[in-house]
Amino acid sequence: MFNIHQQIYTFKQNGISLFEYFNKLDSLWKEFDGLTSLTECTCDASIKLKDHSNLMKLMQFLSGLDESYSQVKSHILLM
């Protein structure tokens, strides 16, 4: 679990296509989520936790993008 977590936080686009970058990151997220599954519920806290997880994934995705996407990244962060 530690190694996957470290791979997620250090993974960068480094010139690969946006499609490849997202797919690799998404597969790491799925692998990590599979190892850390929580008990499922439908309460408000569960919804907030899922929203927070999605926000963290967005931040990880944006932080690893190549510099050529800096304007798009800035626009997304302003929203």
Secondary structure, 3 states (H helix, E strand, C coil): CHHHHHHHHHCCCCCCCHHHHHHHHHHHHHHHHHHCCCCCCCCHHHHHHHHHHHHHHHHHHHHCCCHHHHHHHHHHHHC
